[in-house]
């Protein structure tokens, strides 16, 4: 009996040790070990030419020393499926792994992570899908997941119940309550081709117009196809104010913003979730006022304006939604005529003092 128990213990120990041992073996190849499974070739190639090519696979996906037993068990099941030939047509990245990945992003991108986490794009599933005011006005639907929870597997009925305007609402998956609906992988593809970000010496600096505007990873995750679309391939809308074509900023990063903050089919400014600038702010990029990750707008006026406007008034104290959320003048669409209803006065000429 003792020999049988000892043999069984050795077999169990061998199995348990083989999992991290196999993981360590694959890690030793600097990513090439992943190619033992031919389905990983495309993923390896894109990583190898991406801006994250200097970051080993295990830094983001977990490694031999990972203490999470689920990680190792998942590797075992993948090997078993591979040996059986039970392979998916497309390798996906489930929501649970996306949420884990977010925690690892902060190890290198601390400032960006902190800004995102405290900003509106860090909103949790509970905050978005259990919002009484919103759900009463707009019934939860599958299209909500296009922006909020795009990595979630399933439809709206798999996430929130009941699907009506009466409530009270609760999450079908309560473990997601405090998880972000718009994680880093919403707008960033880690394997997108591009050079690593480096600190440039004085000799290596380039003129302003030649400097990078956006990181290569900037891309939109399309929930339907489970594929990323780079910003360069995303369309910019042709916005209208009545029948008039609105002047648009050439900033291509806005194409990413418009995937969620989109107008209605009429393409009218201000319809749906659109915030395209009109009036004094027509032609200005979203990111001229909204800080990238935190979406802070505190310094947005000071970025472009001197303290005093053409009217001689402090622009930050004007009656707009920048100064007060209760203002009738939304800062996105405010026009001079909104306040100067009897006509816009001519710009005051400034007197130049002698010697200035």
C-alpha positions in Angstrom: 0.0 0.0 0.0 2.8 2.4 0.9 4.6 1.7 -2.3 1.4 2.4 -4.3 0.8 5.7 -2.4 4.4 6.7 -2.9 4.2 5.9 -6.7 1.0 7.8 -6.9 2.6 10.8 -5.1 5.5 10.7 -7.5 3.2 10.7 -10.5 1.2 13.7 -9.1 4.4 15.6 -8.3 5.8 14.9 -11.8 2.6 16.2 -13.4 2.6 19.3 -11.2 6.2 20.1 -11.9 5.9 19.4 -15.6 3.6 22.3 -16.1 5.9 25.1 -14.9 8.8 23.1 -16.3 7.3 23.0 -19.8 6.4 26.7 -19.5 10.0 27.5 -18.5 11.2 25.5 -21.5 9.1 27.5 -23.9 10.2 30.8 -22.3 13.9 30.0 -22.7 13.6 30.5 -26.4 12.7 34.2 -26.1 9.3 33.6 -27.8 10.4 31.0 -30.4 9.2 28.3 -28.1 5.7 29.4 -28.8 6.2 28.4 -32.4 6.1 24.7 -31.4 2.4 25.3 -31.9 2.2 26.4 -35.6 -1.0 28.4 -34.9 1.1 30.9 -33.0 3.3 31.8 -36.0 1.3 34.8 -37.1 1.0 36.1 -33.5 4.8 35.7 -33.0 5.6 37.5 -36.3 3.4 40.5 -35.4 4.9 40.6 -31.9 8.5 40.3 -33.3 8.0 43.4 -35.4 6.0 45.4 -32.9 7.0 48.2 -30.5 6.8 45.6 -27.7 9.3 43.2 -29.3 11.8 43.8 -26.5 9.2 42.6 -23.9 9.3 38.8 -23.4 6.0 36.9 -23.9 5.8 35.9 -20.2 5.9 39.6 -19.0 2.4 40.1 -20.4 1.0 36.6 -20.6 2.4 35.0 -17.5 5.3 32.6 -17.1 6.6 29.6 -15.2 6.7 31.4 -11.9 3.2 32.7 -12.1 1.4 31.7 -8.9 -2.1 31.6 -10.6 -3.0 28.0 -10.9 -5.6 28.8 -13.5 -2.9 30.0 -15.8 -1.0 26.7 -15.7 -4.2 24.7 -16.0 -5.2 26.7 -19.0 -1.8 25.8 -20.6 -2.5 22.1 -20.0 -5.9 22.3 -21.6 -4.5 24.1 -24.6 -1.8 21.4 -25.1 -4.5 18.7 -24.8 -6.7 20.5 -27.4 -3.7 20.9 -29.7 -2.8 17.2 -29.5 -6.4 16.3 -30.3 -6.5 18.6 -33.2 -9.3 20.5 -31.7 -8.2 23.9 -32.8 -10.2 27.2 -33.2 -10.5 28.8 -36.6 -9.3 32.0 -35.0 -7.3 32.4 -31.8 -9.2 34.7 -29.5 -8.3 36.5 -26.3 -11.1 36.1 -23.7 -12.3 38.9 -21.5 -10.7 37.3 -18.4 -7.2 37.5 -20.0 -7.8 41.0 -21.2 -8.6 42.1 -17.6 -5.4 40.4 -16.4 -3.4 42.1 -19.1 -4.6 45.6 -17.9 -2.9 45.0 -14.6 0.3 44.2 -16.3 0.2 47.3 -18.5 0.6 49.5 -15.4 4.0 48.0 -14.7 5.6 49.9 -17.5 2.9 52.6 -18.2 2.2 53.9 -14.7 1.3 57.5 -15.6 -0.9 56.5 -18.5 -2.6 53.8 -16.4 -3.3 56.2 -13.5 -4.8 58.8 -15.8 -7.0 56.2 -17.6 -8.1 54.6 -14.3 -9.3 57.9 -12.9 -10.8 59.1 -16.1 -14.2 58.3 -17.8 -12.8 55.5 -19.9 -11.9 53.6 -16.7 -15.6 53.1 -15.9 -16.5 49.7 -14.4 -19.3 47.3 -15.5 -21.4 48.2 -12.5 -21.1 51.9 -13.2 -22.1 51.6 -16.8 -24.7 48.8 -16.8 -26.4 49.4 -13.5 -26.9 53.1 -14.1 -30.6 53.7 -13.2 -30.9 57.0 -14.9 -29.5 55.7 -18.2 -31.3 52.3 -18.2 -34.6 54.0 -17.6 -34.1 56.3 -20.6 -32.3 53.8 -22.8 -33.0 50.1 -22.4 -29.8 48.0 -22.3 -29.0 46.4 -25.7 -26.4 44.4 -27.5 -25.0 47.5 -29.2 -24.0 48.8 -25.8 -21.2 46.2 -25.9 -19.7 47.8 -29.0 -18.0 50.3 -26.8 -18.7 49.2 -23.2 -17.4 45.6 -22.8 -16.3 44.8 -26.4 -14.2 41.9 -25.1 -17.1 40.4 -23.2 -18.2 37.0 -24.6 -22.0 36.9 -25.2 -24.8 39.4 -25.5 -26.4 41.8 -23.2 -28.6 39.1 -21.6 -25.5 37.3 -20.6 -24.3 40.4 -18.7 -27.2 42.3 -17.1 -30.7 41.3 -16.0 -33.5 42.2 -16.6 -33.3 43.7 -20.0 -36.0 46.4 -19.6 -36.4 50.0 -18.5 -38.0 49.1 -15.1 -35.2 47.3 -13.3 -33.9 46.9 -10.7 -30.9 45.7 -12.6 -28.1 43.4 -11.5 -25.1 41.8 -13.3 -25.4 38.2 -14.4 -21.6 38.0 -13.9 -21.1 39.9 -10.5 -17.4 39.2 -10.6 -17.2 41.9 -13.4 -18.7 44.6 -11.2 -15.4 46.5 -10.6 -13.7 45.5 -13.8 -13.2 48.2 -16.5 -15.5 48.1 -19.6 -12.9 49.9 -21.7 -9.5 48.3 -20.8 -6.3 49.3 -22.5 -6.8 46.7 -25.3 -9.9 48.6 -26.4 -7.7 51.2 -28.2 -4.3 49.6 -28.2 -3.1 46.5 -30.1 0.1 45.3 -28.4 1.3 43.4 -31.5 0.9 46.3 -33.9 4.0 46.8 -36.1 6.1 49.7 -35.1 9.4 50.8 -33.5 10.0 50.8 -29.7 9.7 54.2 -27.9 13.1 55.5 -27.1 14.5 58.5 -25.3 16.0 60.6 -28.0 19.3 62.3 -27.6 19.9 65.9 -28.6 21.6 64.8 -31.8 18.8 62.4 -32.7 15.9 64.9 -32.3 13.7 65.6 -35.4 11.8 68.8 -36.3 8.3 69.2 -34.9 6.4 68.3 -38.0 8.3 65.1 -38.3 7.7 64.0 -34.7 5.4 61.1 -33.9 1.7 62.0 -33.3 0.4 58.6 -32.2 1.9 55.3 -31.1 1.8 52.4 -33.6 -0.4 50.5 -31.2 -3.3 52.9 -31.5 -6.1 50.8 -33.1 -9.8 49.9 -32.6 -10.9 46.5 -31.5 -13.9 45.4 -33.5 -16.1 43.2 -31.4 -17.8 41.5 -34.4 -14.6 40.3 -36.1 -12.4 40.2 -33.0 -9.8 42.0 -35.1 -8.0 45.3 -34.7 -8.3 48.2 -37.2 -5.4 50.7 -37.1 -6.3 54.3 -36.9 -5.0 54.9 -40.4 -7.7 52.6 -41.8 -10.6 54.0 -39.7 -12.9 56.4 -41.6 -13.4 60.0 -40.5 -17.1 61.1 -40.8 -18.3 63.9 -43.0 -20.2 66.0 -40.5 -23.0 68.4 -41.3 -24.7 71.4 -39.7 -28.0 71.4 -41.5 -26.9 71.2 -45.2 -23.5 72.9 -44.5 -20.4 70.7 -44.4 -18.5 71.2 -41.2 -14.8 71.8 -41.2 -13.0 68.9 -39.7 -9.6 68.7 -38.0 -7.0 66.6 -39.9 -6.0 64.8 -36.7 -6.4 61.1 -37.6 -6.6 60.1 -33.9 -10.2 61.4 -33.9 -11.2 58.5 -36.1 -10.8 56.3 -33.0 -13.0 58.7 -30.9 -15.8 58.6 -33.5 -16.1 54.8 -33.1 -18.0 55.5 -29.9 -18.8 59.2 -30.0 -20.6 58.8 -33.3 -23.5 60.9 -34.7 -26.8 59.5 -35.9 -27.2 58.4 -39.6 -28.1 62.0 -40.5 -24.4 63.0 -39.7 -25.7 66.1 -37.9 -23.3 67.6 -35.4 -24.5 67.0 -31.8 -26.8 64.0 -32.7 -26.3 60.7 -30.9 -23.0 60.8 -28.9 -21.3 63.3 -31.2 -19.3 66.2 -29.9 -17.8 67.6 -33.0 -16.8 71.3 -32.5 -18.9 74.1 -34.0 -18.8 77.9 -33.7 -15.6 79.2 -32.2 -14.2 75.6 -31.9 -15.0 74.3 -35.4 -12.1 72.5 -36.9 -10.4 71.8 -33.6 -9.3 68.2 -32.7 -10.9 66.3 -29.8 -7.5 65.8 -28.4 -6.7 69.6 -28.4 -8.9 69.9 -25.3 -9.2 66.3 -23.9 -6.1 64.8 -22.5 -5.5 61.4 -24.0 -5.9 58.9 -21.2 -7.5 60.8 -18.4 -9.7 63.1 -20.6 -8.9 66.0 -18.3 -10.0 69.4 -19.8 -8.8 71.7 -17.0 -6.1 73.3 -19.1 -7.9 73.1 -22.5 -8.7 76.9 -22.7 -5.2 77.9 -21.6 -3.7 75.7 -24.3 -4.9 78.0 -27.1 -6.2 81.2 -25.5 -4.6 84.1 -23.8 -6.2 84.9 -20.6 -8.5 87.5 -22.2 -10.7 86.9 -25.2 -11.5 89.3 -28.1 -14.2 90.7 -25.9 -11.8 91.5 -23.1 -13.4 88.8 -20.9 -11.7 85.8 -19.2 -12.5 82.9 -21.5 -12.6 80.5 -18.6 -15.3 82.5 -16.8 -17.6 82.9 -19.8 -21.1 81.4 -19.6 -20.2 78.0 -21.2 -20.3 74.4 -20.0 -16.6 74.7 -19.3 -17.3 77.1 -16.4 -20.6 75.4 -15.3 -22.3 72.2 -16.2 -25.6 74.0 -15.9 -24.7 76.5 -18.7 -27.0 76.7 -21.7 -24.0 77.1 -23.9 -22.2 73.8 -24.6 -18.5 74.6 -25.0 -18.4 72.2 -28.0 -20.8 74.3 -30.1 -20.8 77.8 -28.6 -20.8 80.6 -31.1 -20.3 84.3 -30.6 -23.9 84.9 -31.6 -25.1 82.9 -28.7 -24.2 85.8 -26.3 -24.1 88.6 -28.8 -27.7 88.3 -30.0 -27.8 91.8 -31.4 -24.6 91.3 -33.4 -21.0 90.4 -32.9 -18.9 93.5 -32.1 -15.8 94.2 -34.0 -12.5 93.1 -32.5 -11.0 95.8 -30.3 -7.8 97.3 -31.6 -5.0 97.2 -29.1 -3.0 100.3 -28.6 0.8 99.8 -28.8 2.7 101.8 -26.3 5.9 103.6 -27.3 8.9 101.4 -26.8 7.0 98.1 -26.8 
